[in-house]
């Protein structure tokens, strides 16, 4: 994965943590990612798996926002009424 792709993935994971979809994430020394779920699961993923997982989680998050089932916490974003 390119440096730009890695930065994109890291930013996506940061947003998922900020929006309370995930508890935490970190890069693993073996060139992968460790994701901590709200259920307490530690999910070890390769970079490719983490990218796929994050895209899916982000798509679900955006769908819930679009359906107005959740309100985003992103600073400066105003809730739709």
VMD Tcl script that builds the backbone (N, CA, C; Angstrom):
set m [mol new atoms 243]
animate dup $m
set s [atomselect $m all]
$s set {name element resname resid chain x y z} {
  {N N UNK 1 A 0.850 -1.168 0.000}
  {CA C UNK 1 A 0.000 0.000 0.000}
  {C C UNK 1 A 0.894 1.229 0.000}
  {N N UNK 2 A 0.517 2.213 -0.793}
  {CA C UNK 2 A 1.288 3.452 -0.864}
  {C C UNK 2 A 1.138 4.246 0.426}
  {N N UNK 3 A 2.015 5.203 0.616}
  {CA C UNK 3 A 1.945 6.054 1.811}
  {C C UNK 3 A 0.635 6.837 1.829}
  {N N UNK 4 A 0.193 7.295 0.671}
  {CA C UNK 4 A -1.074 8.033 0.607}
  {C C UNK 4 A -2.248 7.123 0.959}
  {N N UNK 5 A -2.225 5.891 0.497}
  {CA C UNK 5 A -3.277 4.936 0.820}
  {C C UNK 5 A -3.299 4.619 2.302}
  {N N UNK 6 A -2.106 4.497 2.891}
  {CA C UNK 6 A -2.001 4.226 4.326}
  {C C UNK 6 A -2.549 5.403 5.134}
  {N N UNK 7 A -2.230 6.622 4.706}
  {CA C UNK 7 A -2.736 7.822 5.389}
  {C C UNK 7 A -4.263 7.900 5.277}
  {N N UNK 8 A -4.806 7.540 4.119}
  {CA C UNK 8 A -6.254 7.534 3.913}
  {C C UNK 8 A -6.921 6.529 4.853}
  {N N UNK 9 A -6.339 5.327 4.940}
  {CA C UNK 9 A -6.868 4.302 5.828}
  {C C UNK 9 A -6.794 4.752 7.284}
  {N N UNK 10 A -5.657 5.309 7.693}
  {CA C UNK 10 A -5.510 5.799 9.058}
  {C C UNK 10 A -6.537 6.879 9.374}
  {N N UNK 11 A -6.764 7.790 8.437}
  {CA C UNK 11 A -7.745 8.862 8.643}
  {C C UNK 11 A -9.156 8.287 8.757}
  {N N UNK 12 A -9.470 7.298 7.935}
  {CA C UNK 12 A -10.789 6.677 7.982}
  {C C UNK 12 A -10.997 5.995 9.340}
  {N N UNK 13 A -9.987 5.294 9.823}
  {CA C UNK 13 A -10.079 4.641 11.127}
  {C C UNK 13 A -10.191 5.675 12.250}
  {N N UNK 14 A -9.475 6.783 12.124}
  {CA C UNK 14 A -9.583 7.857 13.125}
  {C C UNK 14 A -11.007 8.401 13.197}
  {N N UNK 15 A -11.638 8.595 12.047}
  {CA C UNK 15 A -13.020 9.086 12.024}
  {C C UNK 15 A -13.955 8.060 12.667}
  {N N UNK 16 A -13.747 6.789 12.392}
  {CA C UNK 16 A -14.598 5.750 12.980}
  {C C UNK 16 A -14.451 5.712 14.507}
  {N N UNK 17 A -13.264 5.983 15.014}
  {CA C UNK 17 A -13.077 6.061 16.469}
  {C C UNK 17 A -13.754 7.319 16.994}
  {N N UNK 18 A -13.524 8.455 16.332}
  {CA C UNK 18 A -14.127 9.719 16.775}
  {C C UNK 18 A -15.645 9.629 16.796}
  {N N UNK 19 A -16.210 8.959 15.809}
  {CA C UNK 19 A -17.664 8.830 15.714}
  {C C UNK 19 A -18.202 7.673 16.557}
  {N N UNK 20 A -17.328 7.050 17.344}
  {CA C UNK 20 A -17.705 6.012 18.301}
  {C C UNK 20 A -18.174 4.708 17.638}
  {N N UNK 21 A -17.708 4.466 16.423}
  {CA C UNK 21 A -17.989 3.200 15.759}
  {C C UNK 21 A -17.008 2.141 16.285}
  {N N UNK 22 A -15.786 2.566 16.533}
  {CA C UNK 22 A -14.727 1.719 17.095}
  {C C UNK 22 A -14.282 2.293 18.426}
  {N N UNK 23 A -13.672 1.459 19.255}
  {CA C UNK 23 A -13.076 1.951 20.500}
  {C C UNK 23 A -11.684 2.502 20.208}
  {N N UNK 24 A -10.885 1.745 19.465}
  {CA C UNK 24 A -9.513 2.161 19.176}
  {C C UNK 24 A -8.948 1.332 18.031}
  {N N UNK 25 A -7.830 1.789 17.508}
  {CA C UNK 25 A -7.089 1.041 16.509}
  {C C UNK 25 A -5.623 1.407 16.645}
  {N N UNK 26 A -4.758 0.538 16.127}
  {CA C UNK 26 A -3.329 0.848 16.066}
  {C C UNK 26 A -2.684 -0.020 14.998}
  {N N UNK 27 A -1.557 0.463 14.520}
  {CA C UNK 27 A -0.787 -0.341 13.567}
  {C C UNK 27 A -0.038 -1.396 14.343}
  {N N UNK 28 A 0.044 -2.572 13.794}
  {CA C UNK 28 A 0.764 -3.671 14.426}
  {C C UNK 28 A 2.175 -3.751 13.856}
  {N N UNK 29 A 3.097 -4.246 14.644}
  {CA C UNK 29 A 4.476 -4.346 14.155}
  {C C UNK 29 A 4.635 -5.286 12.967}
  {N N UNK 30 A 3.697 -6.211 12.784}
  {CA C UNK 30 A 3.798 -7.164 11.671}
  {C C UNK 30 A 3.116 -6.649 10.409}
  {N N UNK 31 A 3.050 -5.307 10.265}
  {CA C UNK 31 A 2.507 -4.651 9.062}
  {C C UNK 31 A 1.011 -4.869 8.900}
  {N N UNK 32 A 0.311 -4.779 9.970}
  {CA C UNK 32 A -1.132 -4.914 9.932}
  {C C UNK 32 A -1.767 -3.924 10.888}
  {N N UNK 33 A -2.976 -4.208 11.259}
  {CA C UNK 33 A -3.732 -3.329 12.140}
  {C C UNK 33 A -4.404 -4.141 13.231}
  {N N UNK 34 A -4.563 -3.529 14.383}
  {CA C UNK 34 A -5.308 -4.086 15.498}
  {C C UNK 34 A -6.468 -3.130 15.751}
  {N N UNK 35 A -7.689 -3.664 15.698}
  {CA C UNK 35 A -8.896 -2.865 15.908}
  {C C UNK 35 A -9.581 -3.387 17.157}
  {N N UNK 36 A -9.988 -2.490 18.035}
  {CA C UNK 36 A -10.684 -2.860 19.264}
  {C C UNK 36 A -12.154 -2.482 19.123}
  {N N UNK 37 A -13.023 -3.483 19.220}
  {CA C UNK 37 A -14.469 -3.257 19.075}
  {C C UNK 37 A -15.085 -2.906 20.422}
  {N N UNK 38 A -16.320 -2.458 20.392}
  {CA C UNK 38 A -17.050 -2.141 21.627}
  {C C UNK 38 A -17.342 -3.390 22.450}
  {N N UNK 39 A -17.317 -4.542 21.831}
  {CA C UNK 39 A -17.535 -5.796 22.544}
  {C C UNK 39 A -16.265 -6.287 23.226}
  {N N UNK 40 A -15.171 -5.551 23.064}
  {CA C UNK 40 A -13.904 -5.927 23.668}
  {C C UNK 40 A -13.055 -6.839 22.805}
  {N N UNK 41 A -13.499 -7.097 21.591}
  {CA C UNK 41 A -12.734 -7.945 20.681}
  {C C UNK 41 A -11.538 -7.188 20.124}
  {N N UNK 42 A -10.396 -7.853 20.094}
  {CA C UNK 42 A -9.218 -7.326 19.422}
  {C C UNK 42 A -9.121 -8.037 18.079}
  {N N UNK 43 A -9.320 -7.293 17.027}
  {CA C UNK 43 A -9.357 -7.867 15.687}
  {C C UNK 43 A -8.031 -7.559 14.993}
  {N N UNK 44 A -7.263 -8.603 14.670}
  {CA C UNK 44 A -5.985 -8.446 13.971}
  {C C UNK 44 A -6.230 -8.607 12.476}
  {N N UNK 45 A -5.820 -7.604 11.721}
  {CA C UNK 45 A -6.051 -7.612 10.280}
  {C C UNK 45 A -4.781 -7.257 9.527}
  {N N UNK 46 A -4.636 -7.820 8.346}
  {CA C UNK 46 A -3.577 -7.357 7.456}
  {C C UNK 46 A -3.987 -5.979 6.961}
  {N N UNK 47 A -3.086 -5.296 6.325}
  {CA C UNK 47 A -3.410 -3.967 5.803}
  {C C UNK 47 A -4.549 -4.042 4.799}
  {N N UNK 48 A -4.526 -5.021 3.927}
  {CA C UNK 48 A -5.580 -5.176 2.922}
  {C C UNK 48 A -6.926 -5.477 3.596}
  {N N UNK 49 A -6.925 -6.359 4.597}
  {CA C UNK 49 A -8.157 -6.669 5.320}
  {C C UNK 49 A -8.676 -5.438 6.063}
  {N N UNK 50 A -7.776 -4.677 6.673}
  {CA C UNK 50 A -8.177 -3.476 7.407}
  {C C UNK 50 A -8.801 -2.451 6.464}
  {N N UNK 51 A -8.240 -2.330 5.281}
  {CA C UNK 51 A -8.794 -1.394 4.295}
  {C C UNK 51 A -10.210 -1.817 3.896}
  {N N UNK 52 A -10.401 -3.079 3.623}
  {CA C UNK 52 A -11.725 -3.582 3.256}
  {C C UNK 52 A -12.706 -3.410 4.408}
  {N N UNK 53 A -12.282 -3.763 5.607}
  {CA C UNK 53 A -13.132 -3.657 6.788}
  {C C UNK 53 A -13.521 -2.206 7.039}
  {N N UNK 54 A -12.543 -1.297 6.980}
  {CA C UNK 54 A -12.805 0.119 7.248}
  {C C UNK 54 A -13.751 0.712 6.205}
  {N N UNK 55 A -13.575 0.361 4.951}
  {CA C UNK 55 A -14.485 0.863 3.905}
  {C C UNK 55 A -15.918 0.396 4.160}
  {N N UNK 56 A -16.067 -0.865 4.551}
  {CA C UNK 56 A -17.403 -1.382 4.856}
  {C C UNK 56 A -18.016 -0.702 6.063}
  {N N UNK 57 A -17.238 -0.561 7.128}
  {CA C UNK 57 A -17.738 0.099 8.339}
  {C C UNK 57 A -18.083 1.547 8.054}
  {N N UNK 58 A -17.259 2.212 7.250}
  {CA C UNK 58 A -17.513 3.608 6.916}
  {C C UNK 58 A -18.772 3.736 6.057}
  {N N UNK 59 A -18.979 2.797 5.142}
  {CA C UNK 59 A -20.182 2.820 4.306}
  {C C UNK 59 A -21.436 2.644 5.158}
  {N N UNK 60 A -21.380 1.748 6.130}
  {CA C UNK 60 A -22.526 1.553 7.033}
  {C C UNK 60 A -22.764 2.817 7.841}
  {N N UNK 61 A -21.695 3.401 8.365}
  {CA C UNK 61 A -21.804 4.650 9.133}
  {C C UNK 61 A -22.475 5.740 8.285}
  {N N UNK 62 A -22.004 5.930 7.060}
  {CA C UNK 62 A -22.580 6.966 6.196}
  {C C UNK 62 A -24.033 6.669 5.845}
  {N N UNK 63 A -24.376 5.399 5.659}
  {CA C UNK 63 A -25.774 5.034 5.378}
  {C C UNK 63 A -26.663 5.384 6.569}
  {N N UNK 64 A -26.190 5.131 7.781}
  {CA C UNK 64 A -26.980 5.473 8.973}
  {C C UNK 64 A -27.143 6.980 9.117}
  {N N UNK 65 A -26.118 7.735 8.761}
  {CA C UNK 65 A -26.222 9.194 8.781}
  {C C UNK 65 A -27.239 9.650 7.738}
  {N N UNK 66 A -27.141 9.102 6.528}
  {CA C UNK 66 A -28.076 9.470 5.459}
  {C C UNK 66 A -29.526 9.151 5.823}
  {N N UNK 67 A -29.733 8.061 6.541}
  {CA C UNK 67 A -31.084 7.674 6.958}
  {C C UNK 67 A -31.540 8.433 8.208}
  {N N UNK 68 A -30.660 9.306 8.706}
  {CA C UNK 68 A -30.930 10.099 9.913}
  {C C UNK 68 A -31.168 9.221 11.149}
  {N N UNK 69 A -30.581 8.049 11.148}
  {CA C UNK 69 A -30.688 7.164 12.309}
  {C C UNK 69 A -29.643 7.514 13.355}
  {N N UNK 70 A -28.545 8.162 12.909}
  {CA C UNK 70 A -27.545 8.691 13.829}
  {C C UNK 70 A -27.147 10.081 13.362}
  {N N UNK 71 A -26.610 10.870 14.280}
  {CA C UNK 71 A -26.149 12.223 13.968}
  {C C UNK 71 A -24.632 12.244 14.080}
  {N N UNK 72 A -23.948 12.705 13.038}
  {CA C UNK 72 A -22.484 12.733 13.093}
  {C C UNK 72 A -21.990 13.726 14.136}
  {N N UNK 73 A -20.831 13.449 14.705}
  {CA C UNK 73 A -20.224 14.312 15.707}
  {C C UNK 73 A -19.129 15.177 15.115}
  {N N UNK 74 A -18.883 15.076 13.839}
  {CA C UNK 74 A -17.771 15.788 13.207}
  {C C UNK 74 A -17.883 17.279 13.507}
  {N N UNK 75 A -16.786 17.917 14.007}
  {CA C UNK 75 A -16.831 19.346 14.347}
  {C C UNK 75 A -17.233 20.203 13.158}
  {N N UNK 76 A -18.083 21.169 13.413}
  {CA C UNK 76 A -18.514 22.091 12.371}
  {C C UNK 76 A -19.669 21.566 11.541}
  {N N UNK 77 A -20.006 20.312 11.694}
  {CA C UNK 77 A -21.118 19.731 10.955}
  {C C UNK 77 A -22.391 20.025 11.721}
  {N N UNK 78 A -23.384 20.525 11.038}
  {CA C UNK 78 A -24.649 20.807 11.702}
  {C C UNK 78 A -25.638 19.698 11.407}
  {N N UNK 79 A -26.368 19.260 12.416}
  {CA C UNK 79 A -27.355 18.202 12.190}
  {C C UNK 79 A -28.456 18.656 11.227}
  {N N UNK 80 A -28.889 17.723 10.388}
  {CA C UNK 80 A -29.980 18.038 9.454}
  {C C UNK 80 A -31.311 17.855 10.165}
  {N N UNK 81 A -32.239 18.717 9.863}
  {CA C UNK 81 A -33.579 18.592 10.462}
  {C C UNK 81 A -34.622 18.373 9.408}
}
mol reanalyze $m
mol bondsrecalc $m
mol representation Tube
mol addrep $m
